[in-house]
Structures are given as structure tokens and as C-alpha cells.
Amino acid sequence: SHLSGRDLLARKVAVLAVMGGAYPSSGPTCECNFCASSAWGGLDHQVAAEASAYVVKYMPPKVKIIFSGFEVGVAVQSGAALSSCAPESNPCRRAYIDYEGGLNRSRYSWDPLTTLVAVRGAAAAGCRECTNCSGSNWVNATSGSNRWIDGRSSNQTYLVLHNSTKAGKAIDDLLCQLPRHQVPGNSQPTSGIVV
């Protein structure tokens, strides 16, 4: 493309859903997606904090940014339904069982919830976009901590959870949904996410 990266983003991306931060503030510490905490694999903290701050500050104004904070995903449980709704050959079922250490165990839903919001909107995920919170997110480029700064309306908002049960069920319903098309040569259907 002849367009710069920022111009291409403005032209091709309508919504950026970000699982990162805490709202309205993370306090003095960072949420791991904005700072690559060493507890999560030893990634470079400084690079992650700087990159997060840069993306939040310089995303083109035409691109709506919806932040899904730590406090939202940690309150939503999903995945246990796969133990009973999906065949043993299902890779999502196997991943949940292996990661959680047994059958019928849910886990926090940060990433699935953010994906659901990106595709189907906040209401489908038991959330709403923050109201009466004009302003924008600020990420500290050194620490990765964040806070919402009141101000004029911007292209940014954050999620407020109002129904964690609805959110978890919406994710489980998608995880348990059978694929629309059978994989050639596979005699047993596996459920998959169809959004």
C-alpha cells in the first residue's frame, strides 16, 4: 500500500478492542498486558510499557478503542461447559481441561470476553460502554500503569460489566457451538467458536 501504517489503520480498522489496563485506574501498578510483567514469561517490561503507551496515544482518531479492563474479565467465568457439550476430540475442550487441571472447571475470561465485544458489541457480553466518562486512557510509558483522564470526548471508551452470568454464558454458548462446516475426512464434529 502507498499509505503509511497510521493512515492504513485509519482506513481499514473501525474498532480496536484492547484487553489491557484497569478502569478507571490501575493505580501505581500495571495490568500485565500493558507492561509484560516478568511473572508472565519474562518479556521486556520497558518495551511493552512504551509500546502500549504509544498505541493508546497515537491510534488514529477514526479508530474507536474499547478497553476491557482486568476487573471485567476476572469477574467472568467460562469454559467449564466444554466438558459436557463437546466431544473428547475437541481441541478447545482439551485445552481447558489441561490448563485448569480437570473437567468442569471454568477460568477467567479476559480474552474471550474482549473478542466477543469486538465482534458482537458490549451488550452481547453483559457489558456496556462507559457513559459519562468523556476523556481518554493514559498509559505510563515507564511503568505501564494506566488511568482514565477526564476531558473532551474521544475515540476511546472502556467496558463496565453489568451481568457476569450473561457474559460467561455467551462465551460458553459460542465455545459449545458446532461448526457450520464439517472438516473433510473428520467423522466426528468438533465444536468451535463461530462469531
N, C-alpha and C positions, 0 to 999 in steps of 0.2 A: 504494500500500500504506500502511496505517496504521503499519507497522513502521519503526523508524529504519533507517538504512543498515546499521549494525553488526548489528542484530537480523535484518534481512533476509538478510544474508550468512550468519549462523549457521543460519538456517532453510533456505536454498536451496543453499548450497555445501558439499560434502563434502570436496573436496580442492583445494588451490591449489598448482599446480606452478610454481615460480619458477626461471627461468634467471637466476641472479644470484649474485654473490659467488664465493668460492673457499673450499675446506674442507680442513682445519678453520679456516684463516685466510687472508685476502688480504694479510696483512702491513700495512705502512703505506699502501699504495696501494689504490685501489678497482678493482673489476671494473666495466667500463663500464655495465652495466645498473643498478648501484646509484648511479652518480654522473654519468651522461650526459657522459662525457668530451668535451671540446671537439673532440677528434680524430674524434668520431663525429657531427659535424653541428652543433657549436656550441650544443647545447642548454644550458639553465641548470643548471649543476652543483649549485648550492646547493639548488634546488627538488627536483632528482632525489634528492640525498642525504637531504634531510629527508623526502620522501615515502616513500622506501624504508625508512628507519628507522621511520617511523610505521606503515606496513603490517605490518612484521615484528613490531613491539611490540604492536600493538593488534588484530591479527586475532583474531576470537572463538576461544576455546579448542576449540569444537566442530569448527572447520575445520582439517583436517590440512594442514600445509605441508610440501612436499617441495622442497628446494633442489637444483638441478642446477648445480654449480659450473663455473667456467671450465675447470678441469682435466679435467672429464669430456668435455665437448663438443669440446674441442680435440684429444682423442685418438681421436675417431671421425670417419671419413671416409665421406661418402655422396654420391650424385648422379651419379657417372660412368656408372652403369648406364643412365641415361636416354638416353644417346647411342645405345645399341643396342636398348633394349627399347621405346622409344616412337616413334611416328611424328613426322615433322618438324613437323606441325601442333600438337603437344603444347606448351602454354604453359609447363609446368614444365621440359620439356626445353630449350626455347628460353631460359628464364631462367638455367638452369645454364650453358649454353654461352656466353651473352652475358656473364654475371658472371665466369666462370672463364677466358674468352678462348679457348675451343676445345672440341673434342669430347673425351670420355672423361676429364674432369677432375672429381675429387671436391672437396669442400670440407668444412670443419669443420661439425659437426652439432649445435651448441648448441640451437637452437630446435626442429628436428625431433625430437631425442632427448627433450627436455623434454616435447613434445607426446605422443610415444609413451608415455612414462612416465605421463603424466596419464590417458591413455585405457586403456592395457593393463597398466600396472604396471611396476615396476622390472625384474623378471626378463625380461620381453619385450624389454627394451632392453639386455640384457647387463650389468645393474647389480643392485645390492642396496641396500636402505636401510641406513644406518649402524647397526651394532649396538654395544653397549657405549659408547654416546655420549649418555647422557641429558643433557639440557640444552636450550639454545636458541641461536638465532642472534642476534647483536647487530650492528647496523649503526650506525656512527658518523654522526650526523645532519649533521656538518660536512664530513667527508671522503668518506663513502660506503664507507669500508673496512669489513670485517666480520670477525668471529671467532666461533667456536663457544665458548660458555661452558658448561662442565660444571656440572651441577646436577640438580635433580629432573626426572623425565620430563615432557615437554611435548607439545604437538601438532606439534612440529617434528622434522624429520629431514633428512639430506642423502644424496645418492647417492654410492655407491662403485662405480666401474667395475671389472668383473672380466673382460669379454670385448669388446674394441672391435670385433673382426671380426664377432661376432654382432650387435652393436648396429648397425653400418653395413649389414649385410645385411638386418636387419629393416626399416630405413628404406628401403633400395633396393627391397625387395620391395613395400612399400607404394607407393612412387613409381611402380613399374612395373605395378602392378595396374590392369587395365582397369576402367572404371566399370561399375557394376551396371546402369545405365540409360543408354540412348543418348539424346543430346540431339536433340530433334526438328529435322529439317532438316539434320543433320550426318551426312554419309555415311561419314565416317572416325572411328572411335572414338579418343578421346584418353585416355591413362591419367590417373588422378587418385588422390589419396590417399583411401582408404576405410579408416577405422579402427574 
